[in-house]
Amino acid sequence: MINASLLLGFSTGLSLIVAIGAQNAFVLRQGIRREHILLTVVLCALSDVVLIFAGITGVGMVVERAPWILTIARIGGAIFLICYAFFALRRAIAPSGMDSSSTSAPTTAWSVAATALMLTWLNPHVYIDTVLLLGSIGASQGEASGAFAVGAMLASVLWFAALGYAARFLSRFFAKPTAWRVLDGLICIFMSSFAIMLLAPLFTS
C-alpha cells in the first residue's frame, strides 16, 4: 500500500508540475544562462515541498473555505506576470540583454531568489494543484498519505533539478542572439497568457 501510494504521489505530482508554466519557464532560462541554477532549483523545489506538506496536512481546507485568498493571489500573480512579460519582451528587443556569454550582465542572487519565490507563491494555480488537488488525493490515502506526500515531493525535486541542469546542454544553441530573441519572445507570450488566464475567472464568475 505504501509503495503504491508513493508511486501514485510521484506520478500525480510529476503530471501536474511538468505542464508548461511561468515557474518552469524561469527555471529553464536560468539553466540555459547557467546562472544561479542551484539557488533557483532549491527555492522552487523547497517551495513545492512546503506547499505539498501544507496541502496534505489540511491547510488546503482553509484556502478552500476562504476563496478571497485565491482572488488576491490571482490579481497579485497577474500583475507580476505582466511585469515579467514586459521585461522578457524588452530582452527580446534589446540585443544587449541576450548575450549568453560570461560577459553579459549577471543577474544578482537576490533578484533570482525574489523572482523564483514570486513565480511560485503568487501563482494561484500552485494552491489549486499542489495544495488542494494533491492535498485531497493525499488525504484519501489514509495511513499511506505520508508516502504519497514523499512521492509528490520527490517528483518536484527531481523535475526542477533535471530542468535546471539539463538546460545547460542547450547553451550552444542559445549562443546565437536570435535563439534568445525567440526564447524571450515565447516567455513574454506565455507570461501574458498566464496573466490573462489568472484574471479570466474573476470576470466570468
RORO-984801 format. One line per 5 residues: for each residue x, y, z of N, C-alpha, C. Coordinates in steps of 0.001 Angstrom, whole numbers, plus 500000, padded with zeros to 6 digits. Layout:
BEGIN
X,Y,Z,X,Y,Z,X,Y,Z | ...
This chain:
BEGIN
500837,498790,500000,500000,500000,500000,500873,501262,500000 | 501937,501207,500824,502819,502364,500919,503542,502598,499602 | 504054,501516,498996,504748,501643,497710,503819,502159,496623 | 502554,501680,496646,501580,502130,495657,501282,503612,495841 | 501153,504063,497087,500879,505466,497363,502073,506335,497004
503285,505809,497235,504498,506534,496864,504557,506751,495354 | 504243,505699,494607,504241,505787,493148,503124,506705,492661 | 501956,506630,493309,500829,507498,492940,501184,508956,493190 | 501824,509230,494321,502232,510599,494635,503250,511121,493644 | 504199,510264,493273,505237,510669,492316,504629,510959,490949
503780,510049,490463,503199,510211,489128,502235,511390,489081 | 501441,511565,490134,500489,512678,490173,501219,514010,490256 | 502204,514079,491138,502975,515310,491287,503701,515677,490004 | 504277,514668,489338,505008,514924,488100,504072,515393,486993 | 502888,514791,486912,501938,515163,485860,501466,516601,486015
501414,517088,487250,500968,518460,487494,502091,519471,487251 | 503303,519117,487620,504396,520086,487566,505038,520189,486192 | 504950,519121,485387,505606,519132,484075,504948,520102,483098 | 503667,520386,483288,502968,521303,482382,503711,522634,482304 | 503781,523200,481096,504481,524473,480888,503845,525554,481744
504664,526239,482505,504174,527301,483367,505233,528364,483551 | 504866,529435,484234,505783,530542,484447,507009,530094,485232 | 506789,529257,486232,507879,528773,487069,508860,527929,486259 | 508332,527014,485454,509193,526167,484630,509971,526983,483596 | 509325,527980,483010,509988,528830,482020,511163,529572,482648
510983,530012,483880,512040,530739,484576,513220,529813,484893 | 512913,528617,485400,513965,527651,485717,514741,527286,484453 | 514013,527088,483354,514652,526769,482076,515600,527876,481647 | 515164,529116,481741,516008,530238,481325,517255,530346,482189 | 517112,530157,483498,518281,530210,484375,519246,529074,484063
518695,527912,483714,519542,526782,483369,520330,527038,482103 | 519682,527632,481123,520355,527940,479854,521453,528982,480077 | 521169,529953,480922,522157,531001,481212,523251,530507,482163 | 523032,529335,482778,523957,528779,483777,524179,529780,484897 | 523089,530345,485365,523164,531436,486334,522309,531123,487558
522957,530962,488709,522273,530679,489976,521305,529495,489834 | 521768,528452,489161,520892,527294,488923,520516,526607,490238 | 521518,526356,491086,521250,525653,492345,520265,526434,493203 | 520457,527746,493286,519562,528595,494069,518139,528510,493529 | 517996,528598,492215,516684,528543,491581,516001,527206,491828
516743,526121,491613,516190,524775,491787,515784,524539,493236 | 516648,524926,494171,516367,524705,495597,515133,525476,496044 | 515033,526739,495639,513900,527562,496071,512580,527039,495498 | 512578,526679,494216,511350,526173,493593,510949,524821,494178 | 511929,523937,494333,511635,522607,494873,511214,522696,496335
511918,523507,497108,511590,523645,498529,510202,524252,498723 | 509864,525213,497871,508530,525814,497942,507456,524763,497680 | 507687,523924,496681,506728,522852,496380,506617,521872,497531 | 507730,521541,498149,507723,520620,499287,506869,521182,500421 | 507056,522480,500704,506277,523132,501766,504790,523135,501419
504464,523454,500165,503063,523519,499741,502413,522133,499748 | 503149,521109,499317,502613,519750,499334,502341,519313,500764 | 503287,519592,501655,503112,519249,503062,501905,519974,503649 | 501781,521262,503298,500651,522048,503804,499328,521491,503308 | 499279,521121,502036,498037,520591,501476,497625,519295,502124
498563,518380,502301,498242,517067,502848,497965,517131,504344 | 498498,518130,505030,498218,518261,506459,496966,519092,506741 | 496286,519544,505694,494981,520164,505906,494861,521641,505664 | 495957,522317,505320,495866,523753,505075,495013,524037,503845 | 494954,523070,502945,494136,523240,501752,492677,523512,502070
492191,522960,503190,490804,523190,503599,490575,524656,503937 | 491580,525293,504512,491460,526711,504871,491330,527557,503614 | 492183,527272,502625,492139,528016,501363,490817,527777,500656 | 490307,526559,500733,489049,526219,500071,487878,526970,500693 | 487935,527220,501982,486854,527912,502685,486989,529427,502630
488132,529909,502179,488344,531356,502069,488761,531692,500641 | 487805,531704,499717,488130,531950,498302,488756,533306,498033 | 488576,534262,498933,489164,535583,498727,490689,535520,498695 | 491268,534487,499329,492712,534329,499297,493178,534078,497870 | 492445,533218,497159,492786,532927,495769,492549,534137,494874
491527,534938,495202,491239,536139,494420,492412,537114,494502 | 492909,537323,495711,494061,538211,495895,495283,537652,495179 | 495449,536319,495272,496589,535676,494612,496501,535827,493095 | 495285,535733,492556,495103,535899,491115,495516,537292,490657 | 495057,538308,491372,495354,539688,490994,496851,539975,491136
497408,539611,492279,498829,539837,492501,499698,539063,491519 | 499314,537813,491269,500070,536990,490335,500011,537533,488919 | 498834,538021,488503,498676,538567,487158,499528,539819,486966 | 499547,540683,487973,500359,541902,487893,501830,541550,487746 | 502281,540588,488542,503677,540183,488476,504020,539563,487130
503132,538716,486606,503386,538061,485319,503430,539064,484175 | 502577,540063,484242,502574,541102,483208,503902,541859,483230 | 504375,542177,484425,505671,542863,484546,506791,541980,484018 | 506738,540695,484348,507779,539775,483884,507738,539644,482364 | 506521,539632,481798,506367,539556,480343,506962,540786,479677
506773,541943,480311,507317,543193,479766,508841,543141,479705 | 509464,542658,480789,510925,542580,480815,511447,541541,479823 | 510690,540450,479645,511081,539441,478647,511018,540038,477243 | 509977,540834,476995,509837,541492,475700,510973,542474,475471 | 511350,543191,476519,512451,544151,476397,513771,543436,476117
513960,542266,476749,515179,541492,476476,515197,541000,475029 | 514018,540625,474522,513932,540118,473150,514235,541210,472134 | 513922,542446,472490,514138,543560,471578,515555,544101,471675 | 516078,544171,472912,517404,544761,473130,518500,543714,472988 | 519402,543843,472015,520483,542870,471810,521367,542681,473035
521542,543724,473830,522449,543633,474975,521930,542689,476042 | 520647,542381,475982,520077,541510,477006,520081,540056,476633 | 520746,539686,475509,520650,538317,475032,521993,537623,474879 | 523025,538211,475392,524341,537588,475287,524450,536489,476321 | 524630,535250,475907,524704,534137,476840,526115,533885,477349
527055,534694,476964,528442,534505,477387,528655,535067,478775 | 529825,534843,479293,530133,535296,480654,530245,536806,480745 | 530290,537487,479605,530427,538938,479626,529084,539629,479757 | 527986,538887,479670,526676,539506,479799,526443,539939,481237 | 525622,540931,481409,525353,541444,482746,524676,540368,483595
525299,539968,484714,524730,538904,485535,523531,539389,486339 | 522651,538460,486633,521517,538750,487486,521914,538424,488912 | 521602,539287,489851,522010,539060,491229,521242,537885,491837 | 521841,537269,492830,521209,536142,493511,519898,536579,494171 | 519890,537791,494718,518672,538294,495370,517546,538444,494364
517858,538936,493171,516843,539107,492134,516291,537762,491680 | 517187,536789,491502,516763,535454,491090,515891,534821,492160 | 516305,534955,493419,515546,534373,494526,514158,534995,494617 | 514092,536309,494507,512801,537004,494597,511877,536576,493462 | 512424,536479,492256,511617,536084,491109,511111,534656,491258
511983,533746,491666,511590,532348,491838,510488,532203,492883 | 510622,532935,493989,509628,532853,495054,508289,533462,494629 | 508350,534588,493922,507111,535231,493491,506397,534412,492425 | 507158,533809,491506,506542,532972,490472,505869,531754,491074 | 506306,531359,492271,505707,530216,492955,504548,530638,493840
504820,531555,494753,503837,531876,495791,502749,532842,495343 | 502949,533538,494224,501899,534420,493714,501075,533749,492617 | 501292,532465,492423,500567,531722,491392,499436,530924,492031 | 498176,531327,491826,497049,530614,492444,496924,529174,491984 | 497426,528878,490768,497361,527502,490287,498185,526572,491171
499214,527124,491804,500025,526329,492720,499173,525868,493892 | 498319,526763,494389,497472,526408,495536,496368,525438,495125 | 495862,525627,493906,494805,524738,493425,495355,523340,493164 | 496475,523270,492449,497049,521973,492080,497798,521318,493240 | 498772,522054,493777,499652,521480,494783,498978,521322,496147
498263,522366,496569,497662,522317,497901,496321,521591,497897 | 495385,522046,497073,494045,521471,497099,493977,520087,496454 | 494473,519983,495213,494348,518718,494490,495219,517624,495104 | 496519,517895,495230,497397,516895,495831,497014,516634,497289 | 496582,517697,497967,496174,517534,499363,494982,516614,499511
493984,516769,498647,492782,515932,498730,493090,514484,498353 | 493929,514297,497316,494291,512933,496914,495131,512274,498011 | 496055,513043,498558,496888,512509,499622,496088,512123,500851 | 495092,512956,501184,494256,512665,502350,493471,511375,502160 | 493119,511058,500916,492347,509848,500633,493185,508573,500789
494492,508736,500934,495366,507573,501080,495424,507050,502506 | 494786,507783,503421,494732,507332,504810,496104,507276,505450 | 496453,506121,506011,497735,505980,506696,498921,506089,505745 | 498669,505901,504461,499746,505985,503465,499881,507389,502883 | 499224,508371,503499,499285,509743,502979,500712,510292,503038
501477,509838,504033,502861,510274,504138,503693,509803,502955 | 503471,508559,502538,504184,508015,501384,503792,508760,500118 | 502507,509104,500002,502030,509874,498847,502735,511229,498806 | 502842,511877,499956,503489,513182,500038,504959,513093,499643 | 505639,512054,500123,507051,511872,499794,507219,511675,498287
506329,510902,497682,506388,510672,496245,506210,511957,495461 | 505229,512773,495860,504971,514041,495177,506142,515006,495359 | 506703,515042,496560,507855,515910,496821,509067,515481,495999 | 509276,514171,495919,510400,513642,495153,510268,514011,493678 | 509048,513946,493151,508798,514307,491750,509170,515767,491502
508803,516638,492439,509099,518060,492296,510596,518325,492310 | 511288,517720,493262,512734,517930,493388,513469,517438,492135 | 513132,516235,491676,513790,515663,490508,513497,516465,489240 | 512248,516948,489100,511887,517696,487904,512650,519007,487805 | 512663,519775,488899,513345,521066,488856,514849,520892,488670
515421,519860,489299,516848,519595,489131,517152,519240,487678 | 516322,518391,487089,516521,517987,485694,516350,519173,484751 | 515312,519970,484996,515039,521118,484128,516162,522145,484203 | 516635,522418,485414,517670,523426,485585,519024,523004,485050 | 519415,521756,485328,520764,521330,484957,520850,520723,483562
519756,520183,483044,519779,519643,481679,519732,520762,480649 | 519208,521927,481059,519078,523055,480128,520431,523545,479639 | 521495,523291,480400,522819,523774,480003,523291,523166,478686 | 522737,521996,478335,523127,521357,477082,522598,522113,475868 | 521677,523061,476143,521144,523887,475062,521942,525174,474892
522963,525345,475744,523691,526623,475739,524371,526916,474399 | 524830,525881,473705,525470,526110,472405,524472,526691,471407 | 523246,526156,471453,522204,526677,470565,521861,528110,470929 | 521840,528399,472242,521459,529728,472685,522629,530708,472703 | 523759,530294,472130,524857,531238,471949,524508,532253,470875
523516,531914,470050,523071,532815,468993,522027,533793,469543 | 522214,535080,469321,521249,536086,469805,519825,535826,469325 | 519698,535288,468116,518362,535023,467574,517607,534016,468432 | 518325,533010,468955,517692,531996,469800,517157,532630,471081 | 517914,533587,471643,517447,534273,472846,516235,535147,472541
516223,535740,471353,515062,536530,470949,513813,535652,470931 | 513955,534464,470360,512818,533545,470273,512379,533096,471663 | 513348,532700,472506,513011,532229,473851,512315,533300,474666 | 512910,534502,474691,512300,535577,475474,510969,536027,474880 | 510844,535935,473552,509562,536250,472927,508496,535262,473346
508863,533976,473383,507917,532946,473826,507573,533110,475301 | 508576,533442,476113,508327,533663,477539,507354,534825,477732 | 507539,535878,476943,506637,537027,477013,505202,536600,476696 | 505051,535787,475640,503712,535312,475249,503121,534427,476334 | 503945,533500,476864,503478,532599,477911,503039,533370,479153
503877,534278,479608,503577,535039,480822,502306,535878,480647 | 502159,536496,479485,500964,537289,479222,499721,536399,479199 | 499864,535216,478583,498740,534277,478527,498360,533801,479915 | 499381,533510,480758,499103,533057,482118,498392,534144,482913 | 498800,535392,482701,498165,536509,483404,496694,536618,483019
496408,536463,481729,495022,536514,481257,494199,535362,481841 | 494803,534176,481875,494099,533015,482425,493831,533180,483919 | 494743,533849,484621,494544,534072,486053,493381,535021,486309 | 493260,536038,485463,492221,537057,485677,490866,536659,485104 | 490857,535760,484124,489610,535384,483446,488499,534948,484388
488770,534085,485388,487688,533635,486287,487054,534779,487073 | 487791,535865,487283,487256,536997,488048,486164,537731,487260 | 486227,537622,485929,485267,538333,485083,484162,537410,484575 | 484353,536104,484711,483336,535167,484241,482479,534610,485360 | 482903,534834,486604,482132,534300,487737,480979,535217,488095
